[in-house]
Amino acid sequence: MSEDDYCLIDAARPPKADGPPYAECVLCRKPTEYPESYKGITLCPVCEWQEAQRTSCSG
């Protein structure tokens, strides 16, 4: 079984930005890797990793 067999959550991610301006992280307000024009929740790499750890499946 692969890791994908355990989680049924669809973690759609916004497209990476080619350059500034970057969207702010919704948690810490630091720049993210995503374009400012992206509509939705954006997280910086640190908050994204912490959120993934917090919500990961414990299969």
mmCIF file of the N, C-alpha and C atoms, coordinates in Angstrom:
data_MODEL
# 
_entry.id   MODEL 
# 
loop_
_atom_site.group_PDB 
_atom_site.id 
_atom_site.type_symbol 
_atom_site.label_atom_id 
_atom_site.label_alt_id 
_atom_site.label_comp_id 
_atom_site.label_asym_id 
_atom_site.label_entity_id 
_atom_site.label_seq_id 
_atom_site.pdbx_PDB_ins_code 
_atom_site.Cartn_x 
_atom_site.Cartn_y 
_atom_site.Cartn_z 
_atom_site.occupancy 
_atom_site.B_iso_or_equiv 
_atom_site.pdbx_formal_charge 
_atom_site.auth_seq_id 
_atom_site.auth_comp_id 
_atom_site.auth_asym_id 
_atom_site.auth_atom_id 
_atom_site.pdbx_PDB_model_num 
ATOM 1   N N  . MET A 1 1  ? 0.841  -1.195 0.000   1.00 0.00 ? 1  MET A N  1 
ATOM 2   C CA . MET A 1 1  ? 0.000  0.000  0.000   1.00 0.00 ? 1  MET A CA 1 
ATOM 3   C C  . MET A 1 1  ? 0.873  1.241  0.000   1.00 0.00 ? 1  MET A C  1 
ATOM 4   N N  . SER A 1 2  ? 0.444  2.222  -0.728  1.00 0.00 ? 2  SER A N  1 
ATOM 5   C CA . SER A 1 2  ? 1.212  3.464  -0.745  1.00 0.00 ? 2  SER A CA 1 
ATOM 6   C C  . SER A 1 2  ? 0.664  4.427  0.291   1.00 0.00 ? 2  SER A C  1 
ATOM 7   N N  . GLU A 1 3  ? 1.410  5.466  0.545   1.00 0.00 ? 3  GLU A N  1 
ATOM 8   C CA . GLU A 1 3  ? 1.007  6.490  1.502   1.00 0.00 ? 3  GLU A CA 1 
ATOM 9   C C  . GLU A 1 3  ? -0.331 7.118  1.109   1.00 0.00 ? 3  GLU A C  1 
ATOM 10  N N  . ASP A 1 4  ? -0.599 7.226  -0.197  1.00 0.00 ? 4  ASP A N  1 
ATOM 11  C CA . ASP A 1 4  ? -1.830 7.834  -0.691  1.00 0.00 ? 4  ASP A CA 1 
ATOM 12  C C  . ASP A 1 4  ? -3.066 7.011  -0.352  1.00 0.00 ? 4  ASP A C  1 
ATOM 13  N N  . ASP A 1 5  ? -2.894 5.731  -0.050  1.00 0.00 ? 5  ASP A N  1 
ATOM 14  C CA . ASP A 1 5  ? -4.032 4.873  0.275   1.00 0.00 ? 5  ASP A CA 1 
ATOM 15  C C  . ASP A 1 5  ? -4.649 5.213  1.627   1.00 0.00 ? 5  ASP A C  1 
ATOM 16  N N  . TYR A 1 6  ? -3.902 5.910  2.478   1.00 0.00 ? 6  TYR A N  1 
ATOM 17  C CA . TYR A 1 6  ? -4.386 6.203  3.815   1.00 0.00 ? 6  TYR A CA 1 
ATOM 18  C C  . TYR A 1 6  ? -5.188 7.498  3.892   1.00 0.00 ? 6  TYR A C  1 
ATOM 19  N N  . CYS A 1 7  ? -4.764 8.535  3.196   1.00 0.00 ? 7  CYS A N  1 
ATOM 20  C CA . CYS A 1 7  ? -5.425 9.831  3.277   1.00 0.00 ? 7  CYS A CA 1 
ATOM 21  C C  . CYS A 1 7  ? -6.369 10.043 2.101   1.00 0.00 ? 7  CYS A C  1 
ATOM 22  N N  . LEU A 1 8  ? -7.553 10.478 2.417   1.00 0.00 ? 8  LEU A N  1 
ATOM 23  C CA . LEU A 1 8  ? -8.527 10.771 1.379   1.00 0.00 ? 8  LEU A CA 1 
ATOM 24  C C  . LEU A 1 8  ? -8.707 12.271 1.199   1.00 0.00 ? 8  LEU A C  1 
ATOM 25  N N  . ILE A 1 9  ? -7.893 13.057 1.877   1.00 0.00 ? 9  ILE A N  1 
ATOM 26  C CA . ILE A 1 9  ? -7.979 14.512 1.793   1.00 0.00 ? 9  ILE A CA 1 
ATOM 27  C C  . ILE A 1 9  ? -7.330 14.980 0.499   1.00 0.00 ? 9  ILE A C  1 
ATOM 28  N N  . ASP A 1 10 ? -8.053 15.810 -0.247  1.00 0.00 ? 10 ASP A N  1 
ATOM 29  C CA . ASP A 1 10 ? -7.509 16.365 -1.483  1.00 0.00 ? 10 ASP A CA 1 
ATOM 30  C C  . ASP A 1 10 ? -6.790 17.659 -1.145  1.00 0.00 ? 10 ASP A C  1 
ATOM 31  N N  . ALA A 1 11 ? -5.486 17.615 -1.102  1.00 0.00 ? 11 ALA A N  1 
ATOM 32  C CA . ALA A 1 11 ? -4.691 18.778 -0.731  1.00 0.00 ? 11 ALA A CA 1 
ATOM 33  C C  . ALA A 1 11 ? -4.272 19.538 -1.982  1.00 0.00 ? 11 ALA A C  1 
ATOM 34  N N  . ALA A 1 12 ? -5.208 20.237 -2.578  1.00 0.00 ? 12 ALA A N  1 
ATOM 35  C CA . ALA A 1 12 ? -4.910 21.027 -3.775  1.00 0.00 ? 12 ALA A CA 1 
ATOM 36  C C  . ALA A 1 12 ? -4.038 22.206 -3.373  1.00 0.00 ? 12 ALA A C  1 
ATOM 37  N N  . ARG A 1 13 ? -2.977 22.418 -4.115  1.00 0.00 ? 13 ARG A N  1 
ATOM 38  C CA . ARG A 1 13 ? -2.049 23.500 -3.797  1.00 0.00 ? 13 ARG A CA 1 
ATOM 39  C C  . ARG A 1 13 ? -2.093 24.547 -4.892  1.00 0.00 ? 13 ARG A C  1 
ATOM 40  N N  . PRO A 1 14 ? -1.956 25.814 -4.512  1.00 0.00 ? 14 PRO A N  1 
ATOM 41  C CA . PRO A 1 14 ? -1.921 26.861 -5.517  1.00 0.00 ? 14 PRO A CA 1 
ATOM 42  C C  . PRO A 1 14 ? -0.662 26.761 -6.367  1.00 0.00 ? 14 PRO A C  1 
ATOM 43  N N  . PRO A 1 15 ? -0.666 27.347 -7.562  1.00 0.00 ? 15 PRO A N  1 
ATOM 44  C CA . PRO A 1 15 ? 0.525  27.293 -8.419  1.00 0.00 ? 15 PRO A CA 1 
ATOM 45  C C  . PRO A 1 15 ? 1.654  28.129 -7.842  1.00 0.00 ? 15 PRO A C  1 
ATOM 46  N N  . LYS A 1 16 ? 2.891  27.691 -8.034  1.00 0.00 ? 16 LYS A N  1 
ATOM 47  C CA . LYS A 1 16 ? 4.057  28.459 -7.582  1.00 0.00 ? 16 LYS A CA 1 
ATOM 48  C C  . LYS A 1 16 ? 4.185  29.729 -8.420  1.00 0.00 ? 16 LYS A C  1 
ATOM 49  N N  . ALA A 1 17 ? 4.602  30.820 -7.773  1.00 0.00 ? 17 ALA A N  1 
ATOM 50  C CA . ALA A 1 17 ? 4.785  32.089 -8.465  1.00 0.00 ? 17 ALA A CA 1 
ATOM 51  C C  . ALA A 1 17 ? 6.137  32.112 -9.168  1.00 0.00 ? 17 ALA A C  1 
ATOM 52  N N  . ASP A 1 18 ? 6.185  32.789 -10.309 1.00 0.00 ? 18 ASP A N  1 
ATOM 53  C CA . ASP A 1 18 ? 7.456  32.937 -11.030 1.00 0.00 ? 18 ASP A CA 1 
ATOM 54  C C  . ASP A 1 18 ? 8.324  34.008 -10.388 1.00 0.00 ? 18 ASP A C  1 
ATOM 55  N N  . GLY A 1 19 ? 7.717  34.919 -9.664  1.00 0.00 ? 19 GLY A N  1 
ATOM 56  C CA . GLY A 1 19 ? 8.455  35.997 -9.009  1.00 0.00 ? 19 GLY A CA 1 
ATOM 57  C C  . GLY A 1 19 ? 7.503  36.883 -8.237  1.00 0.00 ? 19 GLY A C  1 
ATOM 58  N N  . PRO A 1 20 ? 8.052  37.940 -7.601  1.00 0.00 ? 20 PRO A N  1 
ATOM 59  C CA . PRO A 1 20 ? 7.208  38.837 -6.814  1.00 0.00 ? 20 PRO A CA 1 
ATOM 60  C C  . PRO A 1 20 ? 6.132  39.472 -7.688  1.00 0.00 ? 20 PRO A C  1 
ATOM 61  N N  . PRO A 1 21 ? 5.027  39.939 -7.148  1.00 0.00 ? 21 PRO A N  1 
ATOM 62  C CA . PRO A 1 21 ? 4.690  39.947 -5.716  1.00 0.00 ? 21 PRO A CA 1 
ATOM 63  C C  . PRO A 1 21 ? 4.152  38.598 -5.255  1.00 0.00 ? 21 PRO A C  1 
ATOM 64  N N  . TYR A 1 22 ? 4.487  38.270 -4.024  1.00 0.00 ? 22 TYR A N  1 
ATOM 65  C CA . TYR A 1 22 ? 4.053  37.005 -3.442  1.00 0.00 ? 22 TYR A CA 1 
ATOM 66  C C  . TYR A 1 22 ? 2.880  37.237 -2.482  1.00 0.00 ? 22 TYR A C  1 
ATOM 67  N N  . ALA A 1 23 ? 2.023  36.235 -2.366  1.00 0.00 ? 23 ALA A N  1 
ATOM 68  C CA . ALA A 1 23 ? 0.918  36.306 -1.409  1.00 0.00 ? 23 ALA A CA 1 
ATOM 69  C C  . ALA A 1 23 ? 1.471  36.173 0.002   1.00 0.00 ? 23 ALA A C  1 
ATOM 70  N N  . GLU A 1 24 ? 0.778  36.768 0.975   1.00 0.00 ? 24 GLU A N  1 
ATOM 71  C CA . GLU A 1 24 ? 1.187  36.648 2.372   1.00 0.00 ? 24 GLU A CA 1 
ATOM 72  C C  . GLU A 1 24 ? 0.643  35.362 2.963   1.00 0.00 ? 24 GLU A C  1 
ATOM 73  N N  . CYS A 1 25 ? 1.390  34.791 3.886   1.00 0.00 ? 25 CYS A N  1 
ATOM 74  C CA . CYS A 1 25 ? 0.929  33.629 4.632   1.00 0.00 ? 25 CYS A CA 1 
ATOM 75  C C  . CYS A 1 25 ? -0.255 34.058 5.503   1.00 0.00 ? 25 CYS A C  1 
ATOM 76  N N  . VAL A 1 26 ? -1.318 33.271 5.506   1.00 0.00 ? 26 VAL A N  1 
ATOM 77  C CA . VAL A 1 26 ? -2.502 33.633 6.284   1.00 0.00 ? 26 VAL A CA 1 
ATOM 78  C C  . VAL A 1 26 ? -2.274 33.465 7.789   1.00 0.00 ? 26 VAL A C  1 
ATOM 79  N N  . LEU A 1 27 ? -1.216 32.769 8.177   1.00 0.00 ? 27 LEU A N  1 
ATOM 80  C CA . LEU A 1 27 ? -0.943 32.566 9.599   1.00 0.00 ? 27 LEU A CA 1 
ATOM 81  C C  . LEU A 1 27 ? 0.101  33.540 10.151  1.00 0.00 ? 27 LEU A C  1 
ATOM 82  N N  . CYS A 1 28 ? 1.241  33.682 9.467   1.00 0.00 ? 28 CYS A N  1 
ATOM 83  C CA . CYS A 1 28 ? 2.325  34.508 10.021  1.00 0.00 ? 28 CYS A CA 1 
ATOM 84  C C  . CYS A 1 28 ? 2.605  35.776 9.224   1.00 0.00 ? 28 CYS A C  1 
ATOM 85  N N  . ARG A 1 29 ? 1.932  35.954 8.082   1.00 0.00 ? 29 ARG A N  1 
ATOM 86  C CA . ARG A 1 29 ? 2.045  37.140 7.221   1.00 0.00 ? 29 ARG A CA 1 
ATOM 87  C C  . ARG A 1 29 ? 3.382  37.249 6.475   1.00 0.00 ? 29 ARG A C  1 
ATOM 88  N N  . LYS A 1 30 ? 4.208  36.211 6.503   1.00 0.00 ? 30 LYS A N  1 
ATOM 89  C CA . LYS A 1 30 ? 5.457  36.216 5.732   1.00 0.00 ? 30 LYS A CA 1 
ATOM 90  C C  . LYS A 1 30 ? 5.143  35.898 4.273   1.00 0.00 ? 30 LYS A C  1 
ATOM 91  N N  . PRO A 1 31 ? 6.032  36.255 3.343   1.00 0.00 ? 31 PRO A N  1 
ATOM 92  C CA . PRO A 1 31 ? 5.793  35.941 1.923   1.00 0.00 ? 31 PRO A CA 1 
ATOM 93  C C  . PRO A 1 31 ? 5.743  34.432 1.695   1.00 0.00 ? 31 PRO A C  1 
ATOM 94  N N  . THR A 1 32 ? 4.881  34.021 0.791   1.00 0.00 ? 32 THR A N  1 
ATOM 95  C CA . THR A 1 32 ? 4.773  32.608 0.436   1.00 0.00 ? 32 THR A CA 1 
ATOM 96  C C  . THR A 1 32 ? 5.442  32.389 -0.911  1.00 0.00 ? 32 THR A C  1 
ATOM 97  N N  . GLU A 1 33 ? 5.334  31.179 -1.437  1.00 0.00 ? 33 GLU A N  1 
ATOM 98  C CA . GLU A 1 33 ? 5.859  30.864 -2.769  1.00 0.00 ? 33 GLU A CA 1 
ATOM 99  C C  . GLU A 1 33 ? 4.779  31.047 -3.830  1.00 0.00 ? 33 GLU A C  1 
ATOM 100 N N  . TYR A 1 34 ? 3.623  31.554 -3.439  1.00 0.00 ? 34 TYR A N  1 
ATOM 101 C CA . TYR A 1 34 ? 2.479  31.633 -4.330  1.00 0.00 ? 34 TYR A CA 1 
ATOM 102 C C  . TYR A 1 34 ? 2.233  33.061 -4.805  1.00 0.00 ? 34 TYR A C  1 
ATOM 103 N N  . PRO A 1 35 ? 1.653  33.216 -5.994  1.00 0.00 ? 35 PRO A N  1 
ATOM 104 C CA . PRO A 1 35 ? 1.420  34.560 -6.527  1.00 0.00 ? 35 PRO A CA 1 
ATOM 105 C C  . PRO A 1 35 ? 0.398  35.334 -5.697  1.00 0.00 ? 35 PRO A C  1 
ATOM 106 N N  . GLU A 1 36 ? 0.579  36.644 -5.626  1.00 0.00 ? 36 GLU A N  1 
ATOM 107 C CA . GLU A 1 36 ? -0.327 37.502 -4.878  1.00 0.00 ? 36 GLU A CA 1 
ATOM 108 C C  . GLU A 1 36 ? -1.742 37.446 -5.442  1.00 0.00 ? 36 GLU A C  1 
ATOM 109 N N  . SER A 1 37 ? -1.858 37.141 -6.723  1.00 0.00 ? 37 SER A N  1 
ATOM 110 C CA . SER A 1 37 ? -3.167 37.099 -7.373  1.00 0.00 ? 37 SER A CA 1 
ATOM 111 C C  . SER A 1 37 ? -3.970 35.851 -7.023  1.00 0.00 ? 37 SER A C  1 
ATOM 112 N N  . TYR A 1 38 ? -3.351 34.871 -6.346  1.00 0.00 ? 38 TYR A N  1 
ATOM 113 C CA . TYR A 1 38 ? -4.049 33.629 -6.009  1.00 0.00 ? 38 TYR A CA 1 
ATOM 114 C C  . TYR A 1 38 ? -5.136 33.913 -4.985  1.00 0.00 ? 38 TYR A C  1 
ATOM 115 N N  . LYS A 1 39 ? -6.344 33.460 -5.268  1.00 0.00 ? 39 LYS A N  1 
ATOM 116 C CA . LYS A 1 39 ? -7.466 33.634 -4.340  1.00 0.00 ? 39 LYS A CA 1 
ATOM 117 C C  . LYS A 1 39 ? -7.635 32.348 -3.544  1.00 0.00 ? 39 LYS A C  1 
ATOM 118 N N  . GLY A 1 40 ? -7.422 32.420 -2.263  1.00 0.00 ? 40 GLY A N  1 
ATOM 119 C CA . GLY A 1 40 ? -7.545 31.252 -1.410  1.00 0.00 ? 40 GLY A CA 1 
ATOM 120 C C  . GLY A 1 40 ? -6.529 31.305 -0.286  1.00 0.00 ? 40 GLY A C  1 
ATOM 121 N N  . ILE A 1 41 ? -6.464 30.242 0.467   1.00 0.00 ? 41 ILE A N  1 
ATOM 122 C CA . ILE A 1 41 ? -5.560 30.176 1.617   1.00 0.00 ? 41 ILE A CA 1 
ATOM 123 C C  . ILE A 1 41 ? -4.138 29.893 1.134   1.00 0.00 ? 41 ILE A C  1 
ATOM 124 N N  . THR A 1 42 ? -3.212 30.751 1.518   1.00 0.00 ? 42 THR A N  1 
ATOM 125 C CA . THR A 1 42 ? -1.802 30.555 1.172   1.00 0.00 ? 42 THR A CA 1 
ATOM 126 C C  . THR A 1 42 ? -0.982 30.500 2.463   1.00 0.00 ? 42 THR A C  1 
ATOM 127 N N  . LEU A 1 43 ? -0.051 29.573 2.494   1.00 0.00 ? 43 LEU A N  1 
ATOM 128 C CA . LEU A 1 43 ? 0.824  29.401 3.651   1.00 0.00 ? 43 LEU A CA 1 
ATOM 129 C C  . LEU A 1 43 ? 2.274  29.468 3.210   1.00 0.00 ? 43 LEU A C  1 
ATOM 130 N N  . CYS A 1 44 ? 3.133  30.050 4.059   1.00 0.00 ? 44 CYS A N  1 
ATOM 131 C CA . CYS A 1 44 ? 4.562  30.048 3.771   1.00 0.00 ? 44 CYS A CA 1 
ATOM 132 C C  . CYS A 1 44 ? 5.069  28.615 3.958   1.00 0.00 ? 44 CYS A C  1 
ATOM 133 N N  . PRO A 1 45 ? 6.268  28.303 3.469   1.00 0.00 ? 45 PRO A N  1 
ATOM 134 C CA . PRO A 1 45 ? 6.779  26.929 3.589   1.00 0.00 ? 45 PRO A CA 1 
ATOM 135 C C  . PRO A 1 45 ? 6.797  26.399 5.028   1.00 0.00 ? 45 PRO A C  1 
ATOM 136 N N  . VAL A 1 46 ? 7.137  27.245 6.000   1.00 0.00 ? 46 VAL A N  1 
ATOM 137 C CA . VAL A 1 46 ? 7.210  26.797 7.394   1.00 0.00 ? 46 VAL A CA 1 
ATOM 138 C C  . VAL A 1 46 ? 5.819  26.459 7.924   1.00 0.00 ? 46 VAL A C  1 
ATOM 139 N N  . CYS A 1 47 ? 4.860  27.363 7.730   1.00 0.00 ? 47 CYS A N  1 
ATOM 140 C CA . CYS A 1 47 ? 3.501  27.114 8.216   1.00 0.00 ? 47 CYS A CA 1 
ATOM 141 C C  . CYS A 1 47 ? 2.853  25.962 7.448   1.00 0.00 ? 47 CYS A C  1 
ATOM 142 N N  . GLU A 1 48 ? 3.173  25.854 6.157   1.00 0.00 ? 48 GLU A N  1 
ATOM 143 C CA . GLU A 1 48 ? 2.637  24.755 5.350   1.00 0.00 ? 48 GLU A CA 1 
ATOM 144 C C  . GLU A 1 48 ? 3.117  23.410 5.900   1.00 0.00 ? 48 GLU A C  1 
ATOM 145 N N  . TRP A 1 49 ? 4.394  23.332 6.251   1.00 0.00 ? 49 TRP A N  1 
ATOM 146 C CA . TRP A 1 49 ? 4.955  22.100 6.806   1.00 0.00 ? 49 TRP A CA 1 
ATOM 147 C C  . TRP A 1 49 ? 4.320  21.789 8.161   1.00 0.00 ? 49 TRP A C  1 
ATOM 148 N N  . GLN A 1 50 ? 4.189  22.819 9.016   1.00 0.00 ? 50 GLN A N  1 
ATOM 149 C CA . GLN A 1 50 ? 3.596  22.610 10.341  1.00 0.00 ? 50 GLN A CA 1 
ATOM 150 C C  . GLN A 1 50 ? 2.140  22.163 10.225  1.00 0.00 ? 50 GLN A C  1 
ATOM 151 N N  . GLU A 1 51 ? 1.403  22.750 9.302   1.00 0.00 ? 51 GLU A N  1 
ATOM 152 C CA . GLU A 1 51 ? 0.003  22.372 9.088   1.00 0.00 ? 51 GLU A CA 1 
ATOM 153 C C  . GLU A 1 51 ? -0.088 20.941 8.577   1.00 0.00 ? 51 GLU A C  1 
ATOM 154 N N  . ALA A 1 52 ? 0.821  20.553 7.687   1.00 0.00 ? 52 ALA A N  1 
ATOM 155 C CA . ALA A 1 52 ? 0.837  19.189 7.173   1.00 0.00 ? 52 ALA A CA 1 
ATOM 156 C C  . ALA A 1 52 ? 1.124  18.197 8.307   1.00 0.00 ? 52 ALA A C  1 
ATOM 157 N N  . GLN A 1 53 ? 2.027  18.540 9.193   1.00 0.00 ? 53 GLN A N  1 
ATOM 158 C CA . GLN A 1 53 ? 2.332  17.667 10.334  1.00 0.00 ? 53 GLN A CA 1 
ATOM 159 C C  . GLN A 1 53 ? 1.122  17.547 11.255  1.00 0.00 ? 53 GLN A C  1 
ATOM 160 N N  . ARG A 1 54 ? 0.440  18.662 11.472  1.00 0.00 ? 54 ARG A N  1 
ATOM 161 C CA . ARG A 1 54 ? -0.699 18.689 12.385  1.00 0.00 ? 54 ARG A CA 1 
ATOM 162 C C  . ARG A 1 54 ? -1.880 17.891 11.849  1.00 0.00 ? 54 ARG A C  1 
ATOM 163 N N  . THR A 1 55 ? -2.077 17.935 10.523  1.00 0.00 ? 55 THR A N  1 
ATOM 164 C CA . THR A 1 55 ? -3.253 17.304 9.949   1.00 0.00 ? 55 THR A CA 1 
ATOM 165 C C  . THR A 1 55 ? -2.966 15.969 9.260   1.00 0.00 ? 55 THR A C  1 
ATOM 166 N N  . SER A 1 56 ? -1.729 15.477 9.375   1.00 0.00 ? 56 SER A N  1 
ATOM 167 C CA . SER A 1 56 ? -1.385 14.234 8.676   1.00 0.00 ? 56 SER A CA 1 
ATOM 168 C C  . SER A 1 56 ? -2.148 13.047 9.260   1.00 0.00 ? 56 SER A C  1 
ATOM 169 N N  . CYS A 1 57 ? -2.357 12.073 8.425   1.00 0.00 ? 57 CYS A N  1 
ATOM 170 C CA . CYS A 1 57 ? -3.039 10.849 8.853   1.00 0.00 ? 57 CYS A CA 1 
ATOM 171 C C  . CYS A 1 57 ? -2.072 10.006 9.669   1.00 0.00 ? 57 CYS A C  1 
ATOM 172 N N  . SER A 1 58 ? -2.576 9.387  10.699  1.00 0.00 ? 58 SER A N  1 
ATOM 173 C CA . SER A 1 58 ? -1.700 8.578  11.551  1.00 0.00 ? 58 SER A CA 1 
ATOM 174 C C  . SER A 1 58 ? -1.811 7.092  11.256  1.00 0.00 ? 58 SER A C  1 
ATOM 175 N N  . GLY A 1 59 ? -2.347 6.757  10.069  1.00 0.00 ? 59 GLY A N  1 
ATOM 176 C CA . GLY A 1 59 ? -2.521 5.421  9.541   1.00 0.00 ? 59 GLY A CA 1 
ATOM 177 C C  . GLY A 1 59 ? -2.032 4.353  10.390  1.00 0.00 ? 59 GLY A C  1 
# 
